[in-house]
Amino acid sequence: MKPNIWKNPYFLTGFLYITLLILASFLYSILWGDEVRRLYFISENGLPVEAAPISPKWAFPFGTDPLGLDMLGKIVIGAKYTLITAFIIAFLRVAVSLPIGFVLGIYLGKYRKSVNGMIDSFHYLPLSILAYFLLKPVLWEPYNGFPTTLTERFIIEIVVLTILIVPVISSLLGNEIALIYKEEFIFSARVLGANRLRIIVKHILPSLKDKLVIMFGQQVMQTLIIFIHLGLLQLFVGGTDVDYSFAKDPPQSMTNEWSGLIGDSFRYLQGAPWVPLTPILFFASAMFAVALMMEGYVRVTSGHSYYYKKFKEKYEGAAKGETFDVSQSDFERVKHRDKSLSG
């Protein structure tokens, strides 16, 4: 009987959480646009007892920001921009890297080690800082306003954050494909007359499917982390609204996406901690939901726990004197194993 991931509680819980957030975001925008409830102050007996930012209450479970805007409303509005953009970037990273990985692993096998040597330098580049310098001319509002539309800025950001990681993923995929290409069942198919294209479609792609799904989840989480880093640097998804007037209001997100809610409120961490901690909480919960989906998928397709296996590999590797750790992805382990075999 073919396993059904939709019956796995881990996968289903993570999937439903992400789906409900996105659907709620679209439904909110359809019903109320981008309008957010305001609460400037709370009064008792005609006297104000608390002014914005209002701490969490039953009617405002995550409180309000310094302008009196409901934090939950801002989170719901920004969910679609944050999550959908992260999923698109993760998908494009894997989709663009896969054919390059096939070229490196099969057609350019004798040059693969040289290419890997050149790509190794990308592992040490601070991706968030590099993305900041590349995206600031696009996302930071100039004095005369943006020369680009919101859609154009989203497209440029997606392209930049995709291309930056493609060399690393392509190298790791190339290593994995090269190992599969040396397996006995591939050799048997070649002996029987199968050409490379048929081997790729009928044999290698099915062998890679589970790893590609895991890699997609890893890239979603990495993209969300980059969003947080850029948000702390006040470079927000879709553009940073900069006030050049005499009032000089702090830079703000134009879409209420979550990284912007962190970047323009982090200074309130001590005085009104619920303001920056609310988007941080939703970032963490979204990444946890993706992790649950990965765990559920691996349990259904392979019968073992994805994260338990990673921890087991870590401690077994430490006992053997190996240097990789639990933070490495499966593809980084392939690279490590490939180097060990070739050495």
Solvent accessible surface area in square Angstrom, and as a share of the most:
residue,aa,sasa,rsa
1,M,222,0.99
2,K,173,0.73
3,P,77,0.49
4,N,63,0.32
5,I,38,0.19
6,W,119,0.42
7,K,148,0.63
8,N,18,0.09
9,P,89,0.56
10,Y,82,0.31
11,F,20,0.08
12,L,64,0.32
13,T,76,0.44
14,G,0,0.00
15,F,67,0.28
16,L,85,0.42
17,Y,69,0.26
18,I,10,0.05
19,T,39,0.23
20,L,112,0.56
21,L,20,0.10
22,I,32,0.16
23,L,105,0.52
24,A,43,0.34
25,S,0,0.00
26,F,89,0.37
27,L,101,0.50
28,Y,35,0.13
29,S,30,0.20
30,I,135,0.68
31,L,104,0.52
32,W,147,0.51
33,G,32,0.31
34,D,92,0.47
35,E,133,0.60
36,V,22,0.12
37,R,117,0.43
38,R,119,0.44
39,L,45,0.22
40,Y,128,0.49
41,F,110,0.46
42,I,45,0.23
43,S,54,0.35
44,E,107,0.48
45,N,154,0.79
46,G,70,0.67
47,L,122,0.61
48,P,93,0.58
49,V,86,0.49
50,E,47,0.21
51,A,65,0.51
52,A,26,0.20
53,P,35,0.22
54,I,0,0.00
55,S,29,0.19
56,P,63,0.40
57,K,80,0.34
58,W,256,0.90
59,A,63,0.49
60,F,18,0.08
61,P,62,0.39
62,F,51,0.21
63,G,0,0.00
64,T,0,0.00
65,D,8,0.04
66,P,43,0.27
67,L,92,0.46
68,G,0,0.00
69,L,29,0.14
70,D,5,0.03
71,M,1,0.01
72,L,53,0.26
73,G,4,0.04
74,K,20,0.09
75,I,1,0.00
76,V,25,0.14
77,I,1,0.00
78,G,0,0.00
79,A,0,0.00
80,K,16,0.07
81,Y,54,0.21
82,T,0,0.00
83,L,1,0.01
84,I,58,0.29
85,T,6,0.04
86,A,0,0.00
87,F,45,0.19
88,I,70,0.36
89,I,0,0.00
90,A,0,0.00
91,F,122,0.51
92,L,58,0.29
93,R,0,0.00
94,V,14,0.08
95,A,42,0.33
96,V,64,0.37
97,S,0,0.00
98,L,31,0.15
99,P,74,0.47
100,I,72,0.37
101,G,0,0.00
102,F,17,0.07
103,V,66,0.38
104,L,12,0.06
105,G,6,0.05
106,I,12,0.06
107,Y,103,0.39
108,L,66,0.33
109,G,34,0.33
110,K,169,0.71
111,Y,111,0.42
112,R,15,0.05
113,K,125,0.53
114,S,73,0.47
115,V,29,0.17
116,N,13,0.07
117,G,47,0.45
118,M,134,0.60
119,I,18,0.09
120,D,32,0.17
121,S,65,0.42
122,F,79,0.33
123,H,62,0.28
124,Y,181,0.69
125,L,83,0.41
126,P,80,0.50
127,L,33,0.16
128,S,16,0.10
129,I,78,0.40
130,L,62,0.31
131,A,0,0.00
132,Y,39,0.15
133,F,135,0.56
134,L,89,0.44
135,L,0,0.00
136,K,75,0.32
137,P,108,0.68
138,V,34,0.19
139,L,0,0.00
140,W,65,0.23
141,E,29,0.13
142,P,55,0.35
143,Y,162,0.61
144,N,144,0.74
145,G,23,0.22
146,F,40,0.17
147,P,120,0.75
148,T,40,0.24
149,T,80,0.46
150,L,65,0.32
151,T,89,0.52
152,E,79,0.36
153,R,8,0.03
154,F,26,0.11
155,I,96,0.49
156,I,59,0.30
157,E,0,0.00
158,I,21,0.11
159,V,69,0.39
160,V,27,0.16
161,L,0,0.00
162,T,7,0.04
163,I,107,0.54
164,L,24,0.12
165,I,16,0.08
166,V,15,0.08
167,P,34,0.22
168,V,15,0.09
169,I,3,0.01
170,S,2,0.01
171,S,2,0.01
172,L,8,0.04
173,L,0,0.00
174,G,0,0.00
175,N,1,0.00
176,E,8,0.04
177,I,0,0.00
178,A,5,0.04
179,L,27,0.13
180,I,15,0.08
181,Y,29,0.11
182,K,145,0.61
183,E,83,0.37
184,E,146,0.65
185,F,91,0.38
186,I,0,0.00
187,F,130,0.54
188,S,56,0.36
189,A,10,0.08
190,R,114,0.42
191,V,100,0.57
192,L,155,0.77
193,G,63,0.61
194,A,23,0.18
195,N,95,0.49
196,R,108,0.39
197,L,121,0.60
198,R,131,0.48
199,I,1,0.00
200,I,17,0.09
201,V,76,0.44
202,K,110,0.47
203,H,56,0.25
204,I,0,0.00
205,L,59,0.29
206,P,78,0.49
207,S,47,0.31
208,L,0,0.00
209,K,114,0.48
210,D,54,0.28
211,K,70,0.30
212,L,26,0.13
213,V,54,0.31
214,I,7,0.04
215,M,4,0.02
216,F,56,0.23
217,G,3,0.03
218,Q,26,0.12
219,Q,17,0.08
220,V,0,0.00
221,M,38,0.17
222,Q,62,0.28
223,T,0,0.00
224,L,0,0.00
225,I,72,0.37
226,I,6,0.03
227,F,0,0.00
228,I,32,0.16
229,H,78,0.35
230,L,3,0.02
231,G,0,0.00
232,L,81,0.40
233,L,73,0.36
234,Q,55,0.25
235,L,1,0.01
236,F,0,0.00
237,V,2,0.01
238,G,0,0.00
239,G,0,0.00
240,T,0,0.00
241,D,60,0.31
242,V,17,0.10
243,D,36,0.19
244,Y,85,0.32
245,S,62,0.40
246,F,210,0.87
247,A,75,0.58
248,K,135,0.57
249,D,75,0.39
250,P,47,0.30
251,P,22,0.14
252,Q,67,0.30
253,S,17,0.11
254,M,87,0.39
255,T,8,0.05
256,N,28,0.15
257,E,0,0.00
258,W,0,0.00
259,S,0,0.00
260,G,0,0.00
261,L,3,0.02
262,I,1,0.01
263,G,8,0.07
264,D,22,0.11
265,S,5,0.03
266,F,84,0.35
267,R,134,0.49
268,Y,57,0.22
269,L,68,0.34
270,Q,176,0.78
271,G,69,0.67
272,A,2,0.02
273,P,49,0.31
274,W,48,0.17
275,V,2,0.01
276,P,0,0.00
277,L,84,0.42
278,T,4,0.02
279,P,0,0.00
280,I,58,0.29
281,L,97,0.48
282,F,21,0.09
283,F,1,0.00
284,A,51,0.39
285,S,31,0.20
286,A,0,0.00
287,M,35,0.16
288,F,129,0.54
289,A,3,0.03
290,V,6,0.04
291,A,16,0.13
292,L,30,0.15
293,M,33,0.15
294,M,7,0.03
295,E,12,0.05
296,G,0,0.00
297,Y,21,0.08
298,V,12,0.07
299,R,92,0.33
300,V,30,0.17
301,T,52,0.30
302,S,60,0.38
303,G,65,0.62
304,H,71,0.32
305,S,20,0.13
306,Y,8,0.03
307,Y,69,0.26
308,Y,144,0.55
309,K,89,0.38
310,K,22,0.09
311,F,95,0.40
312,K,100,0.42
313,E,50,0.22
314,K,59,0.25
315,Y,136,0.52
316,E,83,0.37
317,G,3,0.03
318,A,66,0.51
319,A,92,0.72
320,K,156,0.66
321,G,60,0.58
322,E,70,0.32
323,T,119,0.69
324,F,30,0.13
325,D,63,0.33
326,V,40,0.23
327,S,94,0.60
328,Q,44,0.19
329,S,23,0.15
330,D,34,0.17
331,F,1,0.00
332,E,50,0.23
333,R,20,0.07
334,V,5,0.03
335,K,23,0.10
336,H,53,0.24
337,R,109,0.40
338,D,15,0.08
339,K,108,0.46
340,S,70,0.45
341,L,128,0.64
342,S,60,0.39
343,G,99,0.96
